[in-house]
Amino acid sequence: MRIKILIIALVLFTSCSKSKPNPESGFFICGADLSALPQIKSTHAVFYNLSGQKEDFLTILKNSGVNTIRLRLWNYPVTEHSSFSEVKTFSAKIHSLGLKVWIDLHYSDTWADPSH
């Protein structure tokens, strides 16, 4: 699990700039889909910044230039993950850090799946 998180973090760190977007050139989106982060955190995962210090994952991303977070919202979730309640709480935390939130509504994991 740590290897996967490290790989994701490295991709984000190398693809996002710490520089602020130039208003005259438009807003540049540097984002990540963190729909699974609440579920990962429920396993008591620990995240480290590039200095090797424990730090909140959202703070690590923000300090690395990420400015937009995408969250999946299930219409009828099987568990509490990606439910309205979880997404509402998580998006408030994301927004409080000054990040933009994009909600991606998923109506079904069965009829919208080509394999079904």
MODELLER restraints for C-alpha pairs under 7 A, 6 or more apart:
rsr = mdl.restraints
at = mdl.atoms
rsr.add(forms.Gaussian(group=physical.xy_distance, feature=features.Distance(at['CA:13:A'], at['CA:64:A']), mean=5.69, stdev=0.5))
rsr.add(forms.Gaussian(group=physical.xy_distance, feature=features.Distance(at['CA:16:A'], at['CA:30:A']), mean=6.02, stdev=0.5))
rsr.add(forms.Gaussian(group=physical.xy_distance, feature=features.Distance(at['CA:16:A'], at['CA:64:A']), mean=6.40, stdev=0.5))
rsr.add(forms.Gaussian(group=physical.xy_distance, feature=features.Distance(at['CA:16:A'], at['CA:65:A']), mean=5.15, stdev=0.5))
rsr.add(forms.Gaussian(group=physical.xy_distance, feature=features.Distance(at['CA:16:A'], at['CA:66:A']), mean=6.31, stdev=0.5))
rsr.add(forms.Gaussian(group=physical.xy_distance, feature=features.Distance(at['CA:17:A'], at['CA:64:A']), mean=6.72, stdev=0.5))
rsr.add(forms.Gaussian(group=physical.xy_distance, feature=features.Distance(at['CA:17:A'], at['CA:65:A']), mean=5.09, stdev=0.5))
rsr.add(forms.Gaussian(group=physical.xy_distance, feature=features.Distance(at['CA:18:A'], at['CA:64:A']), mean=5.78, stdev=0.5))
rsr.add(forms.Gaussian(group=physical.xy_distance, feature=features.Distance(at['CA:18:A'], at['CA:65:A']), mean=4.50, stdev=0.5))
rsr.add(forms.Gaussian(group=physical.xy_distance, feature=features.Distance(at['CA:21:A'], at['CA:27:A']), mean=5.90, stdev=0.5))
rsr.add(forms.Gaussian(group=physical.xy_distance, feature=features.Distance(at['CA:21:A'], at['CA:28:A']), mean=6.14, stdev=0.5))
rsr.add(forms.Gaussian(group=physical.xy_distance, feature=features.Distance(at['CA:29:A'], at['CA:67:A']), mean=6.52, stdev=0.5))
rsr.add(forms.Gaussian(group=physical.xy_distance, feature=features.Distance(at['CA:29:A'], at['CA:68:A']), mean=6.48, stdev=0.5))
rsr.add(forms.Gaussian(group=physical.xy_distance, feature=features.Distance(at['CA:30:A'], at['CA:65:A']), mean=6.89, stdev=0.5))
rsr.add(forms.Gaussian(group=physical.xy_distance, feature=features.Distance(at['CA:30:A'], at['CA:66:A']), mean=4.93, stdev=0.5))
rsr.add(forms.Gaussian(group=physical.xy_distance, feature=features.Distance(at['CA:30:A'], at['CA:67:A']), mean=5.60, stdev=0.5))
rsr.add(forms.Gaussian(group=physical.xy_distance, feature=features.Distance(at['CA:30:A'], at['CA:68:A']), mean=6.14, stdev=0.5))
rsr.add(forms.Gaussian(group=physical.xy_distance, feature=features.Distance(at['CA:31:A'], at['CA:66:A']), mean=5.34, stdev=0.5))
rsr.add(forms.Gaussian(group=physical.xy_distance, feature=features.Distance(at['CA:31:A'], at['CA:67:A']), mean=5.94, stdev=0.5))
rsr.add(forms.Gaussian(group=physical.xy_distance, feature=features.Distance(at['CA:31:A'], at['CA:68:A']), mean=4.44, stdev=0.5))
rsr.add(forms.Gaussian(group=physical.xy_distance, feature=features.Distance(at['CA:31:A'], at['CA:69:A']), mean=5.41, stdev=0.5))
rsr.add(forms.Gaussian(group=physical.xy_distance, feature=features.Distance(at['CA:32:A'], at['CA:68:A']), mean=6.72, stdev=0.5))
rsr.add(forms.Gaussian(group=physical.xy_distance, feature=features.Distance(at['CA:32:A'], at['CA:69:A']), mean=5.20, stdev=0.5))
rsr.add(forms.Gaussian(group=physical.xy_distance, feature=features.Distance(at['CA:32:A'], at['CA:70:A']), mean=6.11, stdev=0.5))
rsr.add(forms.Gaussian(group=physical.xy_distance, feature=features.Distance(at['CA:33:A'], at['CA:69:A']), mean=5.80, stdev=0.5))
rsr.add(forms.Gaussian(group=physical.xy_distance, feature=features.Distance(at['CA:33:A'], at['CA:70:A']), mean=4.54, stdev=0.5))
rsr.add(forms.Gaussian(group=physical.xy_distance, feature=features.Distance(at['CA:33:A'], at['CA:71:A']), mean=6.05, stdev=0.5))
rsr.add(forms.Gaussian(group=physical.xy_distance, feature=features.Distance(at['CA:34:A'], at['CA:69:A']), mean=6.51, stdev=0.5))
rsr.add(forms.Gaussian(group=physical.xy_distance, feature=features.Distance(at['CA:34:A'], at['CA:70:A']), mean=6.25, stdev=0.5))
rsr.add(forms.Gaussian(group=physical.xy_distance, feature=features.Distance(at['CA:34:A'], at['CA:71:A']), mean=6.00, stdev=0.5))
rsr.add(forms.Gaussian(group=physical.xy_distance, feature=features.Distance(at['CA:35:A'], at['CA:70:A']), mean=6.97, stdev=0.5))
rsr.add(forms.Gaussian(group=physical.xy_distance, feature=features.Distance(at['CA:35:A'], at['CA:71:A']), mean=4.64, stdev=0.5))
rsr.add(forms.Gaussian(group=physical.xy_distance, feature=features.Distance(at['CA:35:A'], at['CA:72:A']), mean=5.36, stdev=0.5))
rsr.add(forms.Gaussian(group=physical.xy_distance, feature=features.Distance(at['CA:35:A'], at['CA:82:A']), mean=6.70, stdev=0.5))
rsr.add(forms.Gaussian(group=physical.xy_distance, feature=features.Distance(at['CA:39:A'], at['CA:81:A']), mean=6.51, stdev=0.5))
rsr.add(forms.Gaussian(group=physical.xy_distance, feature=features.Distance(at['CA:46:A'], at['CA:54:A']), mean=6.91, stdev=0.5))
rsr.add(forms.Gaussian(group=physical.xy_distance, feature=features.Distance(at['CA:47:A'], at['CA:54:A']), mean=5.65, stdev=0.5))
rsr.add(forms.Gaussian(group=physical.xy_distance, feature=features.Distance(at['CA:47:A'], at['CA:55:A']), mean=5.85, stdev=0.5))
rsr.add(forms.Gaussian(group=physical.xy_distance, feature=features.Distance(at['CA:47:A'], at['CA:56:A']), mean=6.50, stdev=0.5))
rsr.add(forms.Gaussian(group=physical.xy_distance, feature=features.Distance(at['CA:47:A'], at['CA:57:A']), mean=5.98, stdev=0.5))
rsr.add(forms.Gaussian(group=physical.xy_distance, feature=features.Distance(at['CA:48:A'], at['CA:54:A']), mean=4.38, stdev=0.5))
rsr.add(forms.Gaussian(group=physical.xy_distance, feature=features.Distance(at['CA:48:A'], at['CA:55:A']), mean=5.50, stdev=0.5))
rsr.add(forms.Gaussian(group=physical.xy_distance, feature=features.Distance(at['CA:49:A'], at['CA:55:A']), mean=6.12, stdev=0.5))
rsr.add(forms.Gaussian(group=physical.xy_distance, feature=features.Distance(at['CA:49:A'], at['CA:60:A']), mean=5.93, stdev=0.5))
rsr.add(forms.Gaussian(group=physical.xy_distance, feature=features.Distance(at['CA:67:A'], at['CA:99:A']), mean=5.05, stdev=0.5))
rsr.add(forms.Gaussian(group=physical.xy_distance, feature=features.Distance(at['CA:67:A'], at['CA:100:A']), mean=6.15, stdev=0.5))
rsr.add(forms.Gaussian(group=physical.xy_distance, feature=features.Distance(at['CA:68:A'], at['CA:99:A']), mean=5.51, stdev=0.5))
rsr.add(forms.Gaussian(group=physical.xy_distance, feature=features.Distance(at['CA:68:A'], at['CA:100:A']), mean=4.51, stdev=0.5))
rsr.add(forms.Gaussian(group=physical.xy_distance, feature=features.Distance(at['CA:68:A'], at['CA:101:A']), mean=5.74, stdev=0.5))
rsr.add(forms.Gaussian(group=physical.xy_distance, feature=features.Distance(at['CA:69:A'], at['CA:100:A']), mean=6.17, stdev=0.5))
rsr.add(forms.Gaussian(group=physical.xy_distance, feature=features.Distance(at['CA:69:A'], at['CA:101:A']), mean=4.97, stdev=0.5))
rsr.add(forms.Gaussian(group=physical.xy_distance, feature=features.Distance(at['CA:69:A'], at['CA:102:A']), mean=6.14, stdev=0.5))
rsr.add(forms.Gaussian(group=physical.xy_distance, feature=features.Distance(at['CA:70:A'], at['CA:101:A']), mean=5.85, stdev=0.5))
rsr.add(forms.Gaussian(group=physical.xy_distance, feature=features.Distance(at['CA:70:A'], at['CA:102:A']), mean=4.61, stdev=0.5))
rsr.add(forms.Gaussian(group=physical.xy_distance, feature=features.Distance(at['CA:70:A'], at['CA:103:A']), mean=5.89, stdev=0.5))
rsr.add(forms.Gaussian(group=physical.xy_distance, feature=features.Distance(at['CA:70:A'], at['CA:104:A']), mean=6.97, stdev=0.5))
rsr.add(forms.Gaussian(group=physical.xy_distance, feature=features.Distance(at['CA:71:A'], at['CA:102:A']), mean=6.17, stdev=0.5))
rsr.add(forms.Gaussian(group=physical.xy_distance, feature=features.Distance(at['CA:71:A'], at['CA:103:A']), mean=5.02, stdev=0.5))
rsr.add(forms.Gaussian(group=physical.xy_distance, feature=features.Distance(at['CA:71:A'], at['CA:104:A']), mean=5.98, stdev=0.5))
rsr.add(forms.Gaussian(group=physical.xy_distance, feature=features.Distance(at['CA:72:A'], at['CA:82:A']), mean=5.94, stdev=0.5))
rsr.add(forms.Gaussian(group=physical.xy_distance, feature=features.Distance(at['CA:72:A'], at['CA:103:A']), mean=6.02, stdev=0.5))
rsr.add(forms.Gaussian(group=physical.xy_distance, feature=features.Distance(at['CA:72:A'], at['CA:104:A']), mean=4.81, stdev=0.5))
rsr.add(forms.Gaussian(group=physical.xy_distance, feature=features.Distance(at['CA:72:A'], at['CA:105:A']), mean=6.03, stdev=0.5))
rsr.add(forms.Gaussian(group=physical.xy_distance, feature=features.Distance(at['CA:72:A'], at['CA:106:A']), mean=6.76, stdev=0.5))
rsr.add(forms.Gaussian(group=physical.xy_distance, feature=features.Distance(at['CA:73:A'], at['CA:82:A']), mean=4.96, stdev=0.5))
rsr.add(forms.Gaussian(group=physical.xy_distance, feature=features.Distance(at['CA:73:A'], at['CA:83:A']), mean=5.95, stdev=0.5))
rsr.add(forms.Gaussian(group=physical.xy_distance, feature=features.Distance(at['CA:73:A'], at['CA:84:A']), mean=6.48, stdev=0.5))
rsr.add(forms.Gaussian(group=physical.xy_distance, feature=features.Distance(at['CA:73:A'], at['CA:87:A']), mean=6.61, stdev=0.5))
rsr.add(forms.Gaussian(group=physical.xy_distance, feature=features.Distance(at['CA:73:A'], at['CA:103:A']), mean=6.67, stdev=0.5))
rsr.add(forms.Gaussian(group=physical.xy_distance, feature=features.Distance(at['CA:73:A'], at['CA:104:A']), mean=5.96, stdev=0.5))
rsr.add(forms.Gaussian(group=physical.xy_distance, feature=features.Distance(at['CA:73:A'], at['CA:105:A']), mean=4.85, stdev=0.5))
rsr.add(forms.Gaussian(group=physical.xy_distance, feature=features.Distance(at['CA:73:A'], at['CA:106:A']), mean=5.86, stdev=0.5))
rsr.add(forms.Gaussian(group=physical.xy_distance, feature=features.Distance(at['CA:74:A'], at['CA:82:A']), mean=5.71, stdev=0.5))
rsr.add(forms.Gaussian(group=physical.xy_distance, feature=features.Distance(at['CA:74:A'], at['CA:83:A']), mean=5.82, stdev=0.5))
rsr.add(forms.Gaussian(group=physical.xy_distance, feature=features.Distance(at['CA:74:A'], at['CA:105:A']), mean=6.12, stdev=0.5))
rsr.add(forms.Gaussian(group=physical.xy_distance, feature=features.Distance(at['CA:74:A'], at['CA:106:A']), mean=4.85, stdev=0.5))
rsr.add(forms.Gaussian(group=physical.xy_distance, feature=features.Distance(at['CA:74:A'], at['CA:107:A']), mean=6.09, stdev=0.5))
rsr.add(forms.Gaussian(group=physical.xy_distance, feature=features.Distance(at['CA:75:A'], at['CA:106:A']), mean=6.10, stdev=0.5))
rsr.add(forms.Gaussian(group=physical.xy_distance, feature=features.Distance(at['CA:75:A'], at['CA:107:A']), mean=4.95, stdev=0.5))
rsr.add(forms.Gaussian(group=physical.xy_distance, feature=features.Distance(at['CA:75:A'], at['CA:108:A']), mean=6.89, stdev=0.5))
rsr.add(forms.Gaussian(group=physical.xy_distance, feature=features.Distance(at['CA:77:A'], at['CA:83:A']), mean=5.77, stdev=0.5))
rsr.add(forms.Gaussian(group=physical.xy_distance, feature=features.Distance(at['CA:80:A'], at['CA:86:A']), mean=6.83, stdev=0.5))
rsr.add(forms.Gaussian(group=physical.xy_distance, feature=features.Distance(at['CA:91:A'], at['CA:101:A']), mean=6.43, stdev=0.5))
rsr.add(forms.Gaussian(group=physical.xy_distance, feature=features.Distance(at['CA:95:A'], at['CA:101:A']), mean=6.73, stdev=0.5))
rsr.add(forms.Gaussian(group=physical.xy_distance, feature=features.Distance(at['CA:110:A'], at['CA:116:A']), mean=6.12, stdev=0.5))
